[in-house]
Amino acid sequence: MNFRAVRAIYLFEMARTWRTLLQSIVSPVVSTSLYFVVFGAAIGSRIAEVEGVSYGTFIVPGLVMLSVLTQSIANASFGIYFPKFVGTIYELLSAPVSYFEIVLGYVGAAATKSIILGLIILATAALFVPLHIMHPWWMLTFLVLTAVTFSLFGFIIGIWADGFEKLQMIPMLVVTPLTFLGGSFYSVNMLPEGWRTITLLNPVVYLISGFRWSFYEIADVSIGLSVGMTLGFLAVCMVAVWWIFKTGYRLKN
């Protein structure tokens, strides 16, 4: 393991975050705060509680997941796409660095940024609503698993994309709608039976449900199923990354 190479890639990506602090950290935190204000005032006044938890408190895990998912994908996809765009990816591929070390550096940095952002948003949420985490270790486990999984997914998107439009297409047209429809602002149990069945086909439901359980011990699906779905998606992303480097898909042409 070439730890020096991993450290160099990791620190380079983390340094980009500090150079763009307003865009990387401040903007997502402000956007999430606006969700608290808007949804808390508009919907919270009409929905007092959801499964015994005040509405403002109930939406906290969903808002954290919304930010972690989108930022994990954005950080990892841009991190690997930009070297492709300017041509420096070939210097990296020709260096004495294994594919695993490359992925570890880029994905590790993207996941770290997302985890830091998620914790900052949690601290911000505590300013708006009373917050209590019943299972902090499970909360951190879901936070880390989600950040790593979707950073890998973003890494795949960054390699697949051949333009800035494609870089934004899947996060904007697929991931964000799935997150909004995955129980971020409501419980799946509130839906009619038919819509509930359709919603359970959404993989984001299992991430948000497990994360919310770590806070309040309420969930739309079992905690075991949430962990299983998260690990399953992580495994799929790992296989996809392995195949990309094995075949050189959109890297060597």
TIDO-177857 format. One record per residue (C-alpha): x, z, y; residue in one letter; residue number from 1. Coordinates in Angstrom, 1 decimal. Layout:
<nodes>
<node><xx>X</xx><zz>Z</zz><yy>Y</yy><res>a</res><n>NUM</n></node>
...
</nodes>
This chain:
<nodes>
<node><xx>0.0</xx><zz>0.0</zz><yy>0.0</yy><res>m</res><n>1</n></node>
<node><xx>1.4</xx><zz>-1.1</zz><yy>3.3</yy><res>n</res><n>2</n></node>
<node><xx>0.2</xx><zz>1.8</zz><yy>5.5</yy><res>f</res><n>3</n></node>
<node><xx>2.1</xx><zz>0.5</zz><yy>8.5</yy><res>r</res><n>4</n></node>
<node><xx>0.2</xx><zz>-2.7</zz><yy>8.5</yy><res>a</res><n>5</n></node>
<node><xx>-3.1</xx><zz>-1.0</zz><yy>8.0</yy><res>v</res><n>6</n></node>
<node><xx>-2.3</xx><zz>1.4</zz><yy>10.8</yy><res>r</res><n>7</n></node>
<node><xx>-1.3</xx><zz>-1.5</zz><yy>13.1</yy><res>a</res><n>8</n></node>
<node><xx>-4.5</xx><zz>-3.4</zz><yy>12.6</yy><res>i</res><n>9</n></node>
<node><xx>-6.6</xx><zz>-0.2</zz><yy>12.9</yy><res>y</res><n>10</n></node>
<node><xx>-4.9</xx><zz>0.9</zz><yy>16.1</yy><res>l</res><n>11</n></node>
<node><xx>-5.2</xx><zz>-2.5</zz><yy>17.6</yy><res>f</res><n>12</n></node>
<node><xx>-8.9</xx><zz>-2.6</zz><yy>17.0</yy><res>e</res><n>13</n></node>
<node><xx>-9.4</xx><zz>0.9</zz><yy>18.2</yy><res>m</res><n>14</n></node>
<node><xx>-7.5</xx><zz>0.1</zz><yy>21.4</yy><res>a</res><n>15</n></node>
<node><xx>-9.9</xx><zz>-2.7</zz><yy>22.1</yy><res>r</res><n>16</n></node>
<node><xx>-12.7</xx><zz>-0.1</zz><yy>22.1</yy><res>t</res><n>17</n></node>
<node><xx>-11.1</xx><zz>2.0</zz><yy>24.7</yy><res>w</res><n>18</n></node>
<node><xx>-10.5</xx><zz>-1.1</zz><yy>26.9</yy><res>r</res><n>19</n></node>
<node><xx>-14.2</xx><zz>-2.0</zz><yy>26.7</yy><res>t</res><n>20</n></node>
<node><xx>-15.5</xx><zz>1.6</zz><yy>26.8</yy><res>l</res><n>21</n></node>
<node><xx>-18.6</xx><zz>0.7</zz><yy>28.9</yy><res>l</res><n>22</n></node>
<node><xx>-19.7</xx><zz>-2.0</zz><yy>26.5</yy><res>q</res><n>23</n></node>
<node><xx>-18.7</xx><zz>-0.2</zz><yy>23.3</yy><res>s</res><n>24</n></node>
<node><xx>-19.9</xx><zz>3.3</zz><yy>23.9</yy><res>i</res><n>25</n></node>
<node><xx>-21.6</xx><zz>3.8</zz><yy>27.2</yy><res>v</res><n>26</n></node>
<node><xx>-24.1</xx><zz>0.9</zz><yy>26.9</yy><res>s</res><n>27</n></node>
<node><xx>-25.4</xx><zz>1.8</zz><yy>23.4</yy><res>p</res><n>28</n></node>
<node><xx>-25.8</xx><zz>5.5</zz><yy>24.5</yy><res>v</res><n>29</n></node>
<node><xx>-27.7</xx><zz>4.6</zz><yy>27.6</yy><res>v</res><n>30</n></node>
<node><xx>-29.9</xx><zz>2.1</zz><yy>25.7</yy><res>s</res><n>31</n></node>
<node><xx>-30.7</xx><zz>4.8</zz><yy>23.1</yy><res>t</res><n>32</n></node>
<node><xx>-31.5</xx><zz>7.3</zz><yy>25.9</yy><res>s</res><n>33</n></node>
<node><xx>-34.0</xx><zz>4.8</zz><yy>27.3</yy><res>l</res><n>34</n></node>
<node><xx>-35.7</xx><zz>4.6</zz><yy>23.9</yy><res>y</res><n>35</n></node>
<node><xx>-36.1</xx><zz>8.4</zz><yy>24.0</yy><res>f</res><n>36</n></node>
<node><xx>-37.6</xx><zz>8.3</zz><yy>27.5</yy><res>v</res><n>37</n></node>
<node><xx>-39.9</xx><zz>5.3</zz><yy>26.8</yy><res>v</res><n>38</n></node>
<node><xx>-41.1</xx><zz>6.1</zz><yy>23.3</yy><res>f</res><n>39</n></node>
<node><xx>-41.3</xx><zz>9.8</zz><yy>24.0</yy><res>g</res><n>40</n></node>
<node><xx>-43.5</xx><zz>9.3</zz><yy>27.1</yy><res>a</res><n>41</n></node>
<node><xx>-45.6</xx><zz>6.3</zz><yy>25.9</yy><res>a</res><n>42</n></node>
<node><xx>-46.1</xx><zz>7.2</zz><yy>22.2</yy><res>i</res><n>43</n></node>
<node><xx>-45.1</xx><zz>10.8</zz><yy>22.0</yy><res>g</res><n>44</n></node>
<node><xx>-48.0</xx><zz>11.8</zz><yy>24.2</yy><res>s</res><n>45</n></node>
<node><xx>-50.4</xx><zz>10.1</zz><yy>21.7</yy><res>r</res><n>46</n></node>
<node><xx>-48.7</xx><zz>11.2</zz><yy>18.5</yy><res>i</res><n>47</n></node>
<node><xx>-48.1</xx><zz>14.9</zz><yy>18.5</yy><res>a</res><n>48</n></node>
<node><xx>-46.5</xx><zz>15.2</zz><yy>15.1</yy><res>e</res><n>49</n></node>
<node><xx>-45.4</xx><zz>13.0</zz><yy>12.1</yy><res>v</res><n>50</n></node>
<node><xx>-45.4</xx><zz>14.9</zz><yy>8.8</yy><res>e</res><n>51</n></node>
<node><xx>-45.0</xx><zz>18.2</zz><yy>10.6</yy><res>g</res><n>52</n></node>
<node><xx>-42.2</xx><zz>17.1</zz><yy>13.0</yy><res>v</res><n>53</n></node>
<node><xx>-42.7</xx><zz>16.4</zz><yy>16.7</yy><res>s</res><n>54</n></node>
<node><xx>-42.6</xx><zz>12.7</zz><yy>17.3</yy><res>y</res><n>55</n></node>
<node><xx>-39.6</xx><zz>12.8</zz><yy>19.7</yy><res>g</res><n>56</n></node>
<node><xx>-37.6</xx><zz>14.7</zz><yy>17.1</yy><res>t</res><n>57</n></node>
<node><xx>-38.9</xx><zz>12.4</zz><yy>14.3</yy><res>f</res><n>58</n></node>
<node><xx>-37.4</xx><zz>9.2</zz><yy>15.8</yy><res>i</res><n>59</n></node>
<node><xx>-33.9</xx><zz>10.6</zz><yy>16.3</yy><res>v</res><n>60</n></node>
<node><xx>-32.5</xx><zz>9.5</zz><yy>12.8</yy><res>p</res><n>61</n></node>
<node><xx>-34.1</xx><zz>6.1</zz><yy>13.2</yy><res>g</res><n>62</n></node>
<node><xx>-32.5</xx><zz>5.6</zz><yy>16.6</yy><res>l</res><n>63</n></node>
<node><xx>-29.1</xx><zz>6.7</zz><yy>15.3</yy><res>v</res><n>64</n></node>
<node><xx>-29.4</xx><zz>4.3</zz><yy>12.4</yy><res>m</res><n>65</n></node>
<node><xx>-30.4</xx><zz>1.5</zz><yy>14.8</yy><res>l</res><n>66</n></node>
<node><xx>-27.3</xx><zz>1.9</zz><yy>16.9</yy><res>s</res><n>67</n></node>
<node><xx>-25.0</xx><zz>2.4</zz><yy>13.9</yy><res>v</res><n>68</n></node>
<node><xx>-26.2</xx><zz>-0.7</zz><yy>12.1</yy><res>l</res><n>69</n></node>
<node><xx>-26.0</xx><zz>-3.0</zz><yy>15.1</yy><res>t</res><n>70</n></node>
<node><xx>-22.7</xx><zz>-1.7</zz><yy>16.3</yy><res>q</res><n>71</n></node>
<node><xx>-21.1</xx><zz>-1.7</zz><yy>12.9</yy><res>s</res><n>72</n></node>
<node><xx>-21.9</xx><zz>-5.4</zz><yy>12.5</yy><res>i</res><n>73</n></node>
<node><xx>-21.0</xx><zz>-6.3</zz><yy>16.1</yy><res>a</res><n>74</n></node>
<node><xx>-17.6</xx><zz>-4.5</zz><yy>16.0</yy><res>n</res><n>75</n></node>
<node><xx>-16.5</xx><zz>-5.9</zz><yy>12.6</yy><res>a</res><n>76</n></node>
<node><xx>-17.8</xx><zz>-9.4</zz><yy>13.1</yy><res>s</res><n>77</n></node>
<node><xx>-16.1</xx><zz>-9.9</zz><yy>16.5</yy><res>f</res><n>78</n></node>
<node><xx>-13.0</xx><zz>-8.1</zz><yy>15.3</yy><res>g</res><n>79</n></node>
<node><xx>-12.3</xx><zz>-10.8</zz><yy>12.6</yy><res>i</res><n>80</n></node>
<node><xx>-13.9</xx><zz>-13.7</zz><yy>14.3</yy><res>y</res><n>81</n></node>
<node><xx>-11.7</xx><zz>-13.6</zz><yy>17.5</yy><res>f</res><n>82</n></node>
<node><xx>-8.4</xx><zz>-14.1</zz><yy>15.5</yy><res>p</res><n>83</n></node>
<node><xx>-10.1</xx><zz>-17.1</zz><yy>13.8</yy><res>k</res><n>84</n></node>
<node><xx>-11.2</xx><zz>-18.4</zz><yy>17.2</yy><res>f</res><n>85</n></node>
<node><xx>-7.7</xx><zz>-18.2</zz><yy>18.8</yy><res>v</res><n>86</n></node>
<node><xx>-5.8</xx><zz>-19.1</zz><yy>15.7</yy><res>g</res><n>87</n></node>
<node><xx>-3.9</xx><zz>-15.8</zz><yy>15.2</yy><res>t</res><n>88</n></node>
<node><xx>-5.6</xx><zz>-15.3</zz><yy>11.8</yy><res>i</res><n>89</n></node>
<node><xx>-3.0</xx><zz>-17.5</zz><yy>10.2</yy><res>y</res><n>90</n></node>
<node><xx>-0.2</xx><zz>-15.2</zz><yy>11.3</yy><res>e</res><n>91</n></node>
<node><xx>-2.0</xx><zz>-12.4</zz><yy>9.7</yy><res>l</res><n>92</n></node>
<node><xx>-2.6</xx><zz>-14.3</zz><yy>6.4</yy><res>l</res><n>93</n></node>
<node><xx>1.0</xx><zz>-15.3</zz><yy>6.2</yy><res>s</res><n>94</n></node>
<node><xx>2.3</xx><zz>-11.8</zz><yy>6.8</yy><res>a</res><n>95</n></node>
<node><xx>3.3</xx><zz>-9.5</zz><yy>3.9</yy><res>p</res><n>96</n></node>
<node><xx>-0.1</xx><zz>-7.8</zz><yy>4.0</yy><res>v</res><n>97</n></node>
<node><xx>-2.6</xx><zz>-7.8</zz><yy>1.2</yy><res>s</res><n>98</n></node>
<node><xx>-6.2</xx><zz>-8.8</zz><yy>1.6</yy><res>y</res><n>99</n></node>
<node><xx>-7.2</xx><zz>-5.2</zz><yy>0.8</yy><res>f</res><n>100</n></node>
<node><xx>-5.1</xx><zz>-3.9</zz><yy>3.7</yy><res>e</res><n>101</n></node>
<node><xx>-6.5</xx><zz>-6.4</zz><yy>6.1</yy><res>i</res><n>102</n></node>
<node><xx>-10.1</xx><zz>-5.5</zz><yy>5.2</yy><res>v</res><n>103</n></node>
<node><xx>-9.2</xx><zz>-1.8</zz><yy>5.3</yy><res>l</res><n>104</n></node>
<node><xx>-7.8</xx><zz>-2.0</zz><yy>8.8</yy><res>g</res><n>105</n></node>
<node><xx>-10.6</xx><zz>-4.1</zz><yy>10.3</yy><res>y</res><n>106</n></node>
<node><xx>-13.5</xx><zz>-2.4</zz><yy>8.5</yy><res>v</res><n>107</n></node>
<node><xx>-12.0</xx><zz>1.1</zz><yy>9.0</yy><res>g</res><n>108</n></node>
<node><xx>-11.8</xx><zz>0.6</zz><yy>12.7</yy><res>a</res><n>109</n></node>
<node><xx>-15.3</xx><zz>-0.8</zz><yy>13.0</yy><res>a</res><n>110</n></node>
<node><xx>-16.7</xx><zz>2.0</zz><yy>10.9</yy><res>a</res><n>111</n></node>
<node><xx>-14.8</xx><zz>4.6</zz><yy>12.9</yy><res>t</res><n>112</n></node>
<node><xx>-16.3</xx><zz>3.3</zz><yy>16.2</yy><res>k</res><n>113</n></node>
<node><xx>-19.8</xx><zz>3.3</zz><yy>14.7</yy><res>s</res><n>114</n></node>
<node><xx>-19.5</xx><zz>6.9</zz><yy>13.4</yy><res>i</res><n>115</n></node>
<node><xx>-18.2</xx><zz>8.1</zz><yy>16.8</yy><res>i</res><n>116</n></node>
<node><xx>-21.1</xx><zz>6.4</zz><yy>18.5</yy><res>l</res><n>117</n></node>
<node><xx>-23.6</xx><zz>7.9</zz><yy>16.1</yy><res>g</res><n>118</n></node>
<node><xx>-22.3</xx><zz>11.4</zz><yy>16.7</yy><res>l</res><n>119</n></node>
<node><xx>-22.4</xx><zz>10.8</zz><yy>20.5</yy><res>i</res><n>120</n></node>
<node><xx>-26.0</xx><zz>9.6</zz><yy>20.2</yy><res>i</res><n>121</n></node>
<node><xx>-26.9</xx><zz>12.7</zz><yy>18.2</yy><res>l</res><n>122</n></node>
<node><xx>-25.4</xx><zz>14.9</zz><yy>20.9</yy><res>a</res><n>123</n></node>
<node><xx>-27.3</xx><zz>13.0</zz><yy>23.5</yy><res>t</res><n>124</n></node>
<node><xx>-30.5</xx><zz>13.4</zz><yy>21.5</yy><res>a</res><n>125</n></node>
<node><xx>-30.1</xx><zz>17.1</zz><yy>21.6</yy><res>a</res><n>126</n></node>
<node><xx>-30.5</xx><zz>16.9</zz><yy>25.4</yy><res>l</res><n>127</n></node>
<node><xx>-34.0</xx><zz>15.5</zz><yy>25.0</yy><res>f</res><n>128</n></node>
<node><xx>-35.4</xx><zz>17.2</zz><yy>21.9</yy><res>v</res><n>129</n></node>
<node><xx>-34.6</xx><zz>20.3</zz><yy>19.8</yy><res>p</res><n>130</n></node>
<node><xx>-32.5</xx><zz>19.1</zz><yy>16.9</yy><res>l</res><n>131</n></node>
<node><xx>-31.8</xx><zz>20.7</zz><yy>13.6</yy><res>h</res><n>132</n></node>
<node><xx>-29.9</xx><zz>19.2</zz><yy>10.7</yy><res>i</res><n>133</n></node>
<node><xx>-30.9</xx><zz>20.8</zz><yy>7.4</yy><res>m</res><n>134</n></node>
<node><xx>-28.3</xx><zz>19.0</zz><yy>5.3</yy><res>h</res><n>135</n></node>
<node><xx>-25.3</xx><zz>18.2</zz><yy>7.6</yy><res>p</res><n>136</n></node>
<node><xx>-23.1</xx><zz>17.0</zz><yy>4.7</yy><res>w</res><n>137</n></node>
<node><xx>-25.7</xx><zz>14.6</zz><yy>3.5</yy><res>w</res><n>138</n></node>
<node><xx>-26.2</xx><zz>13.5</zz><yy>7.1</yy><res>m</res><n>139</n></node>
<node><xx>-22.4</xx><zz>12.7</zz><yy>7.4</yy><res>l</res><n>140</n></node>
<node><xx>-22.4</xx><zz>11.0</zz><yy>4.0</yy><res>t</res><n>141</n></node>
<node><xx>-25.2</xx><zz>8.6</zz><yy>4.9</yy><res>f</res><n>142</n></node>
<node><xx>-23.7</xx><zz>8.0</zz><yy>8.3</yy><res>l</res><n>143</n></node>
<node><xx>-20.3</xx><zz>7.1</zz><yy>6.8</yy><res>v</res><n>144</n></node>
<node><xx>-21.8</xx><zz>5.0</zz><yy>4.0</yy><res>l</res><n>145</n></node>
<node><xx>-24.0</xx><zz>3.1</zz><yy>6.4</yy><res>t</res><n>146</n></node>
<node><xx>-21.1</xx><zz>2.5</zz><yy>8.9</yy><res>a</res><n>147</n></node>
<node><xx>-18.7</xx><zz>1.3</zz><yy>6.2</yy><res>v</res><n>148</n></node>
<node><xx>-21.4</xx><zz>-0.9</zz><yy>4.4</yy><res>t</res><n>149</n></node>
<node><xx>-22.5</xx><zz>-2.7</zz><yy>7.5</yy><res>f</res><n>150</n></node>
<node><xx>-19.0</xx><zz>-3.0</zz><yy>8.9</yy><res>s</res><n>151</n></node>
<node><xx>-18.2</xx><zz>-4.9</zz><yy>5.7</yy><res>l</res><n>152</n></node>
<node><xx>-21.4</xx><zz>-7.0</zz><yy>6.2</yy><res>f</res><n>153</n></node>
<node><xx>-20.3</xx><zz>-7.7</zz><yy>9.8</yy><res>g</res><n>154</n></node>
<node><xx>-16.8</xx><zz>-8.7</zz><yy>8.5</yy><res>f</res><n>155</n></node>
<node><xx>-18.5</xx><zz>-11.2</zz><yy>6.2</yy><res>i</res><n>156</n></node>
<node><xx>-20.6</xx><zz>-12.6</zz><yy>9.2</yy><res>i</res><n>157</n></node>
<node><xx>-17.4</xx><zz>-12.9</zz><yy>11.3</yy><res>g</res><n>158</n></node>
<node><xx>-15.7</xx><zz>-15.0</zz><yy>8.7</yy><res>i</res><n>159</n></node>
<node><xx>-18.8</xx><zz>-17.1</zz><yy>8.0</yy><res>w</res><n>160</n></node>
<node><xx>-19.6</xx><zz>-17.8</zz><yy>11.7</yy><res>a</res><n>161</n></node>
<node><xx>-18.0</xx><zz>-20.9</zz><yy>13.2</yy><res>d</res><n>162</n></node>
<node><xx>-19.3</xx><zz>-20.3</zz><yy>16.7</yy><res>g</res><n>163</n></node>
<node><xx>-20.5</xx><zz>-17.4</zz><yy>19.0</yy><res>f</res><n>164</n></node>
<node><xx>-24.1</xx><zz>-18.5</zz><yy>18.4</yy><res>e</res><n>165</n></node>
<node><xx>-23.8</xx><zz>-17.9</zz><yy>14.7</yy><res>k</res><n>166</n></node>
<node><xx>-22.0</xx><zz>-14.6</zz><yy>15.3</yy><res>l</res><n>167</n></node>
<node><xx>-25.1</xx><zz>-13.3</zz><yy>17.0</yy><res>q</res><n>168</n></node>
<node><xx>-27.8</xx><zz>-15.0</zz><yy>14.9</yy><res>m</res><n>169</n></node>
<node><xx>-28.0</xx><zz>-12.7</zz><yy>11.9</yy><res>i</res><n>170</n></node>
<node><xx>-27.8</xx><zz>-9.4</zz><yy>13.8</yy><res>p</res><n>171</n></node>
<node><xx>-30.4</xx><zz>-10.5</zz><yy>16.4</yy><res>m</res><n>172</n></node>
<node><xx>-32.8</xx><zz>-12.4</zz><yy>14.1</yy><res>l</res><n>173</n></node>
<node><xx>-32.5</xx><zz>-10.5</zz><yy>10.9</yy><res>v</res><n>174</n></node>
<node><xx>-30.9</xx><zz>-7.0</zz><yy>11.1</yy><res>v</res><n>175</n></node>
<node><xx>-32.6</xx><zz>-5.8</zz><yy>14.3</yy><res>t</res><n>176</n></node>
<node><xx>-36.1</xx><zz>-6.8</zz><yy>13.3</yy><res>p</res><n>177</n></node>
<node><xx>-35.6</xx><zz>-5.2</zz><yy>9.8</yy><res>l</res><n>178</n></node>
<node><xx>-34.4</xx><zz>-2.0</zz><yy>11.5</yy><res>t</res><n>179</n></node>
<node><xx>-37.4</xx><zz>-1.8</zz><yy>13.8</yy><res>f</res><n>180</n></node>
<node><xx>-39.7</xx><zz>-2.6</zz><yy>10.8</yy><res>l</res><n>181</n></node>
<node><xx>-37.9</xx><zz>-0.1</zz><yy>8.5</yy><res>g</res><n>182</n></node>
<node><xx>-39.4</xx><zz>3.1</zz><yy>9.8</yy><res>g</res><n>183</n></node>
<node><xx>-37.2</xx><zz>3.8</zz><yy>12.8</yy><res>s</res><n>184</n></node>
<node><xx>-40.2</xx><zz>4.9</zz><yy>14.9</yy><res>f</res><n>185</n></node>
<node><xx>-42.8</xx><zz>5.7</zz><yy>12.3</yy><res>y</res><n>186</n></node>
<node><xx>-43.3</xx><zz>6.9</zz><yy>8.8</yy><res>s</res><n>187</n></node>
<node><xx>-43.9</xx><zz>4.2</zz><yy>6.1</yy><res>v</res><n>188</n></node>
<node><xx>-46.6</xx><zz>6.5</zz><yy>4.7</yy><res>n</res><n>189</n></node>
<node><xx>-48.6</xx><zz>5.9</zz><yy>7.9</yy><res>m</res><n>190</n></node>
<node><xx>-49.1</xx><zz>2.2</zz><yy>6.9</yy><res>l</res><n>191</n></node>
<node><xx>-52.0</xx><zz>0.8</zz><yy>4.8</yy><res>p</res><n>192</n></node>
<node><xx>-51.2</xx><zz>0.5</zz><yy>1.1</yy><res>e</res><n>193</n></node>
<node><xx>-50.6</xx><zz>-3.3</zz><yy>1.3</yy><res>g</res><n>194</n></node>
<node><xx>-48.2</xx><zz>-3.2</zz><yy>4.3</yy><res>w</res><n>195</n></node>
<node><xx>-46.5</xx><zz>-0.2</zz><yy>2.8</yy><res>r</res><n>196</n></node>
<node><xx>-45.7</xx><zz>-2.2</zz><yy>-0.4</yy><res>t</res><n>197</n></node>
<node><xx>-44.3</xx><zz>-5.0</zz><yy>1.7</yy><res>i</res><n>198</n></node>
<node><xx>-42.3</xx><zz>-2.6</zz><yy>3.9</yy><res>t</res><n>199</n></node>
<node><xx>-40.6</xx><zz>-1.1</zz><yy>0.8</yy><res>l</res><n>200</n></node>
<node><xx>-39.0</xx><zz>-4.5</zz><yy>0.2</yy><res>l</res><n>201</n></node>
<node><xx>-37.0</xx><zz>-3.9</zz><yy>3.4</yy><res>n</res><n>202</n></node>
<node><xx>-33.6</xx><zz>-2.4</zz><yy>2.4</yy><res>p</res><n>203</n></node>
<node><xx>-33.2</xx><zz>-0.7</zz><yy>5.8</yy><res>v</res><n>204</n></node>
<node><xx>-36.1</xx><zz>1.6</zz><yy>4.9</yy><res>v</res><n>205</n></node>
<node><xx>-34.0</xx><zz>3.3</zz><yy>2.3</yy><res>y</res><n>206</n></node>
<node><xx>-31.1</xx><zz>3.9</zz><yy>4.7</yy><res>l</res><n>207</n></node>
<node><xx>-33.4</xx><zz>5.4</zz><yy>7.4</yy><res>i</res><n>208</n></node>
<node><xx>-35.4</xx><zz>7.4</zz><yy>4.9</yy><res>s</res><n>209</n></node>
<node><xx>-32.3</xx><zz>9.0</zz><yy>3.3</yy><res>g</res><n>210</n></node>
<node><xx>-30.8</xx><zz>9.7</zz><yy>6.7</yy><res>f</res><n>211</n></node>
<node><xx>-34.0</xx><zz>11.3</zz><yy>8.0</yy><res>r</res><n>212</n></node>
<node><xx>-34.3</xx><zz>13.5</zz><yy>4.8</yy><res>w</res><n>213</n></node>
<node><xx>-30.9</xx><zz>15.0</zz><yy>5.7</yy><res>s</res><n>214</n></node>
<node><xx>-32.5</xx><zz>16.2</zz><yy>9.0</yy><res>f</res><n>215</n></node>
<node><xx>-36.0</xx><zz>17.4</zz><yy>8.0</yy><res>y</res><n>216</n></node>
<node><xx>-36.3</xx><zz>17.1</zz><yy>4.2</yy><res>e</res><n>217</n></node>
<node><xx>-39.0</xx><zz>14.4</zz><yy>4.7</yy><res>i</res><n>218</n></node>
<node><xx>-38.6</xx><zz>10.9</zz><yy>3.3</yy><res>a</res><n>219</n></node>
<node><xx>-40.6</xx><zz>7.8</zz><yy>2.5</yy><res>d</res><n>220</n></node>
<node><xx>-38.6</xx><zz>7.3</zz><yy>-0.7</yy><res>v</res><n>221</n></node>
<node><xx>-36.6</xx><zz>9.6</zz><yy>-2.9</yy><res>s</res><n>222</n></node>
<node><xx>-33.1</xx><zz>10.6</zz><yy>-1.8</yy><res>i</res><n>223</n></node>
<node><xx>-31.6</xx><zz>9.3</zz><yy>-5.1</yy><res>g</res><n>224</n></node>
<node><xx>-33.1</xx><zz>5.8</zz><yy>-4.5</yy><res>l</res><n>225</n></node>
<node><xx>-31.8</xx><zz>5.8</zz><yy>-0.9</yy><res>s</res><n>226</n></node>
<node><xx>-28.3</xx><zz>6.6</zz><yy>-2.1</yy><res>v</res><n>227</n></node>
<node><xx>-28.5</xx><zz>4.0</zz><yy>-4.9</yy><res>g</res><n>228</n></node>
<node><xx>-29.7</xx><zz>1.3</zz><yy>-2.5</yy><res>m</res><n>229</n></node>
<node><xx>-26.9</xx><zz>2.0</zz><yy>0.0</yy><res>t</res><n>230</n></node>
<node><xx>-24.2</xx><zz>2.0</zz><yy>-2.7</yy><res>l</res><n>231</n></node>
<node><xx>-25.7</xx><zz>-1.2</zz><yy>-4.2</yy><res>g</res><n>232</n></node>
<node><xx>-25.5</xx><zz>-3.0</zz><yy>-0.9</yy><res>f</res><n>233</n></node>
<node><xx>-22.0</xx><zz>-1.7</zz><yy>-0.4</yy><res>l</res><n>234</n></node>
<node><xx>-21.0</xx><zz>-3.1</zz><yy>-3.8</yy><res>a</res><n>235</n></node>
<node><xx>-22.5</xx><zz>-6.5</zz><yy>-3.0</yy><res>v</res><n>236</n></node>
<node><xx>-20.6</xx><zz>-6.7</zz><yy>0.3</yy><res>c</res><n>237</n></node>
<node><xx>-17.3</xx><zz>-5.7</zz><yy>-1.5</yy><res>m</res><n>238</n></node>
<node><xx>-17.8</xx><zz>-8.5</zz><yy>-4.0</yy><res>v</res><n>239</n></node>
<node><xx>-18.6</xx><zz>-11.0</zz><yy>-1.2</yy><res>a</res><n>240</n></node>
<node><xx>-15.4</xx><zz>-10.0</zz><yy>0.6</yy><res>v</res><n>241</n></node>
<node><xx>-13.3</xx><zz>-10.3</zz><yy>-2.6</yy><res>w</res><n>242</n></node>
<node><xx>-14.7</xx><zz>-13.8</zz><yy>-3.2</yy><res>w</res><n>243</n></node>
<node><xx>-14.0</xx><zz>-14.9</zz><yy>0.4</yy><res>i</res><n>244</n></node>
<node><xx>-10.3</xx><zz>-13.9</zz><yy>0.1</yy><res>f</res><n>245</n></node>
<node><xx>-10.0</xx><zz>-15.3</zz><yy>-3.4</yy><res>k</res><n>246</n></node>
<node><xx>-11.3</xx><zz>-18.7</zz><yy>-2.4</yy><res>t</res><n>247</n></node>
<node><xx>-10.1</xx><zz>-18.8</zz><yy>1.2</yy><res>g</res><n>248</n></node>
<node><xx>-13.6</xx><zz>-19.5</zz><yy>2.4</yy><res>y</res><n>249</n></node>
<node><xx>-13.4</xx><zz>-20.5</zz><yy>6.1</yy><res>r</res><n>250</n></node>
<node><xx>-10.0</xx><zz>-18.9</zz><yy>6.3</yy><res>l</res><n>251</n></node>
<node><xx>-7.7</xx><zz>-21.6</zz><yy>5.0</yy><res>k</res><n>252</n></node>
<node><xx>-9.3</xx><zz>-24.7</zz><yy>6.4</yy><res>n</res><n>253</n></node>
</nodes>
